[in-house]
Structure formats: C-alpha cells, structure tokens
Amino acid sequence: MPETSSIVELLERLVALEKAVAARDVRIGVLEAENAELRRRLGQTPRNSNMPPSAQGLDKPAPRSLRGRSGRRAGGQGGHEGRTLRQVDVPDEIVRHEPVVCGGCGDGLADGTVVAVTRRQVFEIPQVKARVVEHRLVARRCGCAAVTCGSAPPGVDAPVQYGPRLTAVVVYLLVAQFGAQKRVAQAVADLFGVPISQGSVAAMTARTARRLDGDFLAALRTALARAKVVHFDETGFRVAGRLHWVHSASTGKYSLLHVHPKRGREAMDAGGVLPVFTGIAVHDAWAPYDCYPNVTHALCCAHLLRELVAAGELDPAATWAEQGIRALLALKTAAETTIAAGQDHLPADVLAAGVASFRHAALIGVKDHAGQRTPIGKKLHALARRMHDRIDDYLRFAHDPQRCPFDNNAAEREVRMVKVRQKISGTMRTLTGAQHFSHLRSYLATASEHGINQLDALIQLASGRPWIPAVN
C-alpha cells in the first residue's frame, strides 16, 4: 500500500508538472508573438510603412529608392524653366549715373560722346504703410424737410474696420504659410504698422472662410463629381483635443478638404463627392471606399511597395514579396515609357508578363502563409490574398496608363499640408475652425492649380467676390 500511494502521488505530481509546462508553453508562444509584433513596429520606417519621413527624427538613415538610377544628372534637367532673377525690359524707375570728369586728363565730360551704357537693376520693396481711407457719409436736408444721407461703398459697414487687402494678407499668412495667430498679428504690425490682436486674426479668418460656403464649395464638389479620375485620402487631425479626420478629394485642377469626427463611410458621404462619383477613384485600399459600387477602384501601388518591403523584412524567406516588387516596378517603367511615347497601351507581351509575374507572387504568398496563426503570418497572408483578389485594381495603371496613375501621391500632397498645420498648432480648438481651415486650403489649392495667385484669390474672397472654378 505504501508503494501504491507513492506511485499515485508521483503520477499526480507528473500531471501537475505537465499542465504547468503546457501553460508555460502557451505563455511563451504569446510572448514570442508579442515580441515579433513589437520588433515589427520598431522596424517600421517610411520605406516599409505609411510612417512619414519626419517621424524618424534627425537620426534617420539616408533614403533608398526602389526605382533605381535613372541615368540623369542631379538637379534641373535640360529645358527646365528656371527662376533665376533676370532684368526686366521696362523698369519702374531709371537712375542715370554720369561721369563728371575724364579719368585720364581731368576735363569735363558734359559734352562727351556716350559710347556705352551698362544696365544694373535692383529689385526692392518700397516702404509699406497702411493707408487709412475715411468715408464721410454726408446727410443733407431738403427744402421739404426730409434728410437724406449718402451711402457707404459696399463692404464699408462699421465705424472702423480692416480692408479686404489687409484681411487677405492675414489669411494668407495664417492659412497658406501656416503662421500661428500670435506671429501673424506681430508680422502685420511689423510690416504695415497696423495693430491687430489674435482675436481679430481669428475673426477675420472665420469671416473670410464663411464666404466659401455657397457657390465655391458647390462648384468644387460638382467639378470633382464629374471628373474622370479623382484621388482620395484621409489623415488624422486633432480637433478640440480629440482625434478627427481630414478627408481629401483632388484632381490636377480641383482640391477639396473637409474635416469629420469619423473616418469611414459617414464622413465620406458628408464630403459630397463619393456618393455621386462614377469615375476612377484612386485610394489606399481603406475598406470603406469599397462601399461605393458605382466607382472604378484603382489602388495605390506606392502603398503596396512599402508593404512588400516590410513583408521581405519580416520574413526573409518570403521571396514572393521581392518578386511582387520587381513585377510592379517593371510595369511602372513600361507605363512611363508608354506615356512618354504618347501611346494608349503597353506592349501586349510586356503587360502579360508583368501581370503573370505579379499574380504568381501573390499565389506563392497565399500558399506559403496559409494556416499560419502568428500575427505576422496572418498579416502576410492577408497581404498576399489582397494582391490576388484585387489584382485588377492594383494593376489598373498598367491597363490604362494615360488615365490611371501608379500611386496616390496627388492626394497625399494635399493632406500633408494638414500635418504641417497640426505640427505648428498642435490642435484646432473647434470643429468649426478646422472646417474653416480645410475650406480655405481647398480654395487656395484649387486657385493655384488654375494658375491664380493665392493672394489675389484671397483679396477677391475678402471683398465678397470669391473666385469660382469653371465646371465642365
């Protein structure tokens, strides 16, 4: 009996130890997965993720491009129009500098023959000072005893106020050049001798932005809805201490930004473009874009390249990622050559080879990572599956190179300015203020894309006559 009891006790201890080992194995597996995920996050760079270059700080490595060498020298290329300061044919003022006496014999040169004139021009800004115009509304009494008062010009409706040009300068410094309100007020005081408070800067900006709520925004949304290709993107934006989202819709001629508390379809519907858009929508595969069935989707291949670079770094054995990169870059080069030649289609053999190589890479990725349960394995499997399932959307640029771009950089350029604003201000105090900023940025960007000087466009807006883009 004592021996039997000892055996039972040993068996119970063995079972307990096995359970403890199994629990520890599970815990080790969880920790290994967490460690791999943390290593993945620590290894994220602008080259293999959507992280902006500025997020790496000053200690970032030299950038490496996937495009390879183009064979051209650095800097401006031949035929590029430079911006070097050049003399003008008709200057505003001419000052002659005559020699008085001869440098040889000392005789006077009043009657000397002019043998040459050397022209030297200086570009200078005259001293600027605000000009105060007083409007006196004279009231006169008629013989019939009625008193009639003169009418003030349009826009002159207060005992003292800032004019449209000064308002335009304030809005330009705040919105176009991203100055903080305090610095804008100081700049206006230093440059023009006009005292202005931070509150006045905010009020002038709000009043100017509200003038866009009617015809301009309606025309802009209509123009975007009718466009054949529109770039869409969204980025986080701090408003009133909470995360909001700036959504952008842009073409080469029109740019619309709007702010919303949400990132998904509710916010996209509020933008007023996607619900009625029927052209090619270029975006980054964010799922809510797929909620619009009337849209032809074109996915950003620059995003995909970064994901494939990350895939190769997470799993060096994933050769399919490198194959996908090579296929994309080969098709991109072929598309650029086709566009430069003014042709509509890639050579059939080049297109077929590129598509087959891309599809093969995706299929290998799906097979290699099928059934993997680690976070990295699941992530790589999802990437390969998306490449396979949406190959037409990813390679639309190769099937229609003249219309469809390779990447979504046009939209990213628009939202990048929002990030600059956030770095300066930290956060927007109110949603209304954030909307005003985004609408003014839309106005300035669209005006610039039409070749209109931003300050001139703001003067028109501050005068109550906003520039309205033509809608085809």
FIZAKE-610496 format. One record per residue (C-alpha): residue in one letter; x, y, z. Coordinates in steps of 0.1 Angstrom, whole numbers, padded with zeros to 4 digits, always signed. Each point is the difference from the previous one (the first is absolute). Layout:
N
AXYZ...
END
This chain:
472
M+0000+0000+0000P+0027+0025+0008E+0016-0007-0034T-0034+0005-0018S-0006+0032+0018S+0035+0013-0010I-0007-0009-0036V-0033+0018+0000E+0016+0031+0015L+0027+0000-0026L-0025-0003-0028E-0020+0029+0014R+0032+0020+0002L+0009-0010-0035V-0034+0011-0013A+0003+0033+0018L+0034+0006-0014E-0012-0008-0035K-0028+0025+0004A+0024+0026+0012V+0024-0006-0029A-0030+0002-0025A-0011+0033+0016R+0035+0013-0002D+0002-0011-0037V-0031+0020-0007R+0013+0030+0018I+0033-0002-0018G-0019-0002-0033V-0019+0031+0009L+0031+0019+0010E+0018-0011-0031A-0029+0014-0021E+0000+0032+0019N+0038+0003-0003A-0002-0005-0038E-0028+0026-0003L+0021+0025+0021R+0030-0007-0022R-0021+0006-0031R-0012+0034+0014L+0035+0010+0010G+0012-0009-0035Q-0025+0022-0017T+0014+0028-0021P-0014+0022-0028R+0014-0026-0024N-0020-0029+0012S-0031+0017+0015N-0022+0031-0001M+0021+0017+0026P+0009+0036-0012P+0038+0007-0004S-0002+0027+0027A-0010-0026+0026Q+0035-0015-0001G+0016+0032+0014L+0034+0012-0008D+0017-0034+0004K-0016-0015-0031P+0021-0019-0026A+0006+0012-0035P-0031-0007-0021R+0001-0030-0024S-0022+0000-0031L-0015-0031-0016R+0001+0017-0034G+0037-0004-0006R+0022+0024-0019S-0016+0019-0029G+0034+0009-0016R-0008+0038+0001R+0021+0024+0019A-0013+0015+0033G-0018+0034+0000G-0020+0017-0027Q-0001-0017-0034G+0004+0015-0034G-0029+0022-0011H-0011+0006+0036E-0011+0036+0005G+0021+0015+0027R-0009+0027+0025T+0032+0020-0001L-0004+0037+0006R+0001+0017-0034Q-0001+0036-0012V-0033+0014-0012D-0004+0019-0032V-0020+0029+0015P+0012+0009+0035D-0022+0021+0024E+0027+0026+0004I+0032+0009-0019V+0029+0018+0018R+0029+0011-0022H+0035+0003+0014E+0021+0023-0022P+0038+0004+0003V+0009+0037+0008V+0036+0002-0010C+0023-0021-0022G+0020-0026+0018G+0029+0006-0023C+0006+0038-0004G-0025+0014+0025D-0021+0020-0025G-0038+0003+0004L-0022-0026-0018A-0032+0020-0004D+0003-0001-0038G+0017-0033-0002T-0012-0027-0023V-0020-0029+0015V+0018-0032-0010A-0017-0025+0023V-0027-0004+0026T+0002-0028+0026R-0033-0010+0015R-0003-0012+0036Q-0033-0007+0016V-0009-0002+0037F-0033-0017+0010E-0012+0016+0032I-0033+0003+0019P-0010+0036+0008Q-0007+0010+0036V-0035-0013+0007K-0024+0017+0023A-0037-0005+0004R-0021+0026-0017V-0031+0012+0019V-0029+0012-0020E-0028+0018+0018H-0035-0002-0015R-0022+0029+0011L-0036-0006-0005V-0015+0035-0005A-0037+0005+0010R-0018+0030-0016R-0034+0014+0007C-0023+0008-0029G-0023+0029-0003C-0028-0024+0007A+0016-0007+0034A+0010-0036-0009V+0036-0009+0009T+0019-0023-0024C+0034-0016+0009G+0027-0011-0025S+0005-0038-0004A+0033-0017+0010P+0018-0021-0026P-0007-0038+0002G+0018-0016+0029V+0004+0032+0019D-0024-0006+0029A+0018+0008+0032P+0015+0031+0016V+0034-0016-0003Q+0010-0032-0017Y+0028-0018-0019G-0001+0001-0038P-0001-0030-0023R+0037+0001-0010L+0011+0001+0036T-0024-0028+0008A+0014-0021-0029V+0035+0005+0013V-0010-0012+0035V-0018-0031-0014Y+0029-0007-0024L+0026+0001+0029L-0022-0022+0022V-0014-0026-0025A+0024+0000-0030Q+0032+0005+0020F-0011-0018+0032G+0008+0029+0024A-0013-0002+0035Q-0025+0027+0009K+0023+0019+0023R+0028+0000-0025V-0023+0012-0028A-0012+0029+0022Q+0036+0009+0007A+0010-0002-0037V-0029+0023-0011A+0010+0025+0027D+0037-0001-0010L-0006+0001-0038F-0029+0024-0003G-0001+0019+0033V-0036-0013+0007P-0008-0012+0035I-0020-0032+0000S-0009-0025+0027Q+0000-0038-0002G-0038+0002+0004S-0002+0022-0031V+0021-0024-0020A-0024-0028+0010A-0031+0020-0008M+0013+0012-0034T+0009-0036-0010A-0035-0013+0011R-0018+0028-0018T+0020-0007-0032A-0005-0037+0001R-0037+0003+0004R-0002+0016-0034L+0010-0033-0015D-0030-0019+0013G-0022+0008-0030D+0009+0001-0037F+0037-0010+0003L-0004-0032+0020A-0030-0010-0022A+0019+0006-0032L+0031-0019+0014R-0020-0031+0009T-0018+0000-0033A+0033+0003-0019L+0015-0029+0020A-0031-0022-0004R+0002+0005-0038A+0038-0008-0002K+0012-0032-0016V+0027-0007+0026V+0000+0013+0036H+0025-0007+0028F-0014-0007+0034D+0018-0001+0034E-0005+0006+0037T+0022+0009+0029G-0004+0005+0038F-0004+0035+0013R-0003+0012+0036V-0031+0021+0005A-0011+0012+0035G+0024-0025+0016R-0015-0030-0018L+0009-0019-0032H-0019+0011-0031W+0007-0008-0037V+0008+0022-0029H-0013-0015-0033S+0013+0012-0033A-0012-0003-0036S+0022+0014-0027T+0009+0001-0037G+0026+0020-0019K-0024+0030+0001Y-0022-0003+0030S+0006-0008+0037L-0025-0004+0028L+0008-0005+0037H-0026-0005+0027V+0002-0010+0037H-0022-0026+0017P+0000-0018+0033K-0002-0034-0018R+0023-0017-0025G-0023-0023-0018R-0030+0002-0023E-0020+0025+0020A+0029+0025-0004M+0004-0008-0037D-0037+0005-0006A+0003+0034+0017G+0027+0010-0024G-0026+0000-0028V+0022-0015-0027L+0002-0038+0003P-0038-0005+0003V-0005+0014-0036F+0034-0008-0015T+0002-0026-0029G+0036+0003-0012I+0033-0015+0011A+0006+0004+0038V+0037-0003+0009H+0004-0009+0037D+0021-0021+0024A-0024-0030+0004W-0017+0013+0031A-0031-0022+0002P-0027+0027+0002Y+0009+0011-0036D-0014-0033-0012C-0035+0009+0012Y-0005+0020-0032P-0010-0024-0028N-0002+0026-0028V+0037+0008+0004T+0029-0017-0019H+0028-0006+0025A+0037+0005-0005L+0022-0009+0029C+0032+0019+0009C+0030-0021-0010A+0024+0022+0020H-0018-0012+0032L+0003-0036-0013L+0037+0004-0007R+0005+0011+0036E-0020-0030+0013L+0021-0024-0022V+0032+0015+0013A-0013-0006+0036A-0010-0035-0009G+0035-0008-0012E+0015+0014+0032L-0025-0019+0023D+0007-0033-0018P+0032-0001-0020A-0011-0034-0014A-0030+0017-0017T+0015+0003-0035W-0035+0007-0014A+0002+0035+0014E+0031+0008-0020Q-0016-0015-0031G-0030+0022+0006I+0022+0031+0003R+0019-0009-0033A-0033-0005-0018L-0015+0033+0011L+0031+0020-0008A+0004-0016-0035L-0036+0008-0008K+0005+0036+0014T+0030+0005-0023A-0020-0014-0030A-0029+0023+0008E+0023+0031+0002T+0015-0009-0033T-0034-0004-0016I-0012+0033+0013A+0032+0018-0012A-0006-0015-0035G-0036+0013+0000Q-0014-0035-0003D-0031-0014+0017H+0010-0036+0008L+0031-0019+0011P+0014-0026-0024A-0021-0031+0004D+0029-0023+0009V+0014+0024+0026L-0034+0004+0016A-0007-0038+0000A+0034-0008+0015G-0004+0027+0027V-0035-0011+0010A+0010-0037+0001S+0030+0007+0022F-0021+0021+0024R-0027-0027+0002H+0025-0027+0005A+0016+0019+0029A-0034+0005+0017L-0008-0037-0004I+0033-0011+0016G-0006+0024+0029V-0035-0014+0005K+0013-0036+0000D+0031+0007+0022H-0020+0017+0028A-0032-0019-0001G-0010-0014+0034Q+0027+0020+0019R-0014+0012+0033T+0027+0025+0010P-0009+0038-0004I+0028+0003-0026G-0012-0031-0019K-0035+0013-0001K+0011+0034-0011L+0021-0014-0029H-0028-0024-0010A-0025+0029-0001L+0024+0021-0021A+0005-0028-0026R-0037-0007-0001R-0008+0036-0006M+0025+0001-0028H-0016-0030-0017D-0036+0010+0006R+0004+0036-0012I+0027-0004-0027D-0021+0020-0025D-0003+0029+0024Y+0037+0000+0008L+0011-0003-0037R-0026+0023-0015F+0029+0025-0006A+0015-0026-0024H-0032-0006-0019D-0009+0037-0003P+0033+0019+0004Q-0013+0033-0015R-0028+0004+0025C+0009-0020+0030P+0031+0009+0022F+0023-0025+0017D-0004+0016+0035N-0022+0023+0021N+0027+0027+0005A-0024+0027-0012A-0023-0005+0030E+0029-0005+0024R+0014+0034-0010E-0033+0016+0010V-0002-0015+0034R+0037+0006+0007M-0007+0037+0005V-0026-0010+0027K+0028-0017+0019V+0022+0031-0003R-0029+0020+0015Q-0003-0025+0029K+0037+0001+0007I-0002+0038+0004S-0032+0003+0020G-0002-0034+0017T-0038-0001-0003M-0029+0020-0014R-0021+0014+0028T-0034-0006-0016L-0014-0021-0029T-0013+0032-0016G+0035+0015+0000A+0013-0033-0015Q-0026+0001-0028H+0008+0037-0007F+0037-0010-0003S-0007-0029-0023H-0023+0020-0023L+0025+0029-0003R+0027-0026-0009S-0024-0014-0026Y-0005+0035-0014L+0037+0008-0001A+0011-0033-0015T-0027+0001-0027A+0009+0036-0009S+0037-0009-0002E-0008-0030-0022H-0018+0024-0024G+0030+0023-0001I-0015+0027+0022N+0021+0019+0025Q-0010-0011+0035L+0000+0035+0015D-0020+0014-0029A-0026-0028+0005L-0002+0009+0037I-0005+0037-0008Q-0029-0010-0022L-0014-0022+0028A+0004+0027+0027S-0017+0024-0023G-0031-0022-0001R+0007-0012-0036P+0016-0035+0004W+0016-0015-0031I-0022-0028-0012P+0016-0028-0021A-0015-0008-0034V-0020-0033+0000N+0001-0019-0033
END
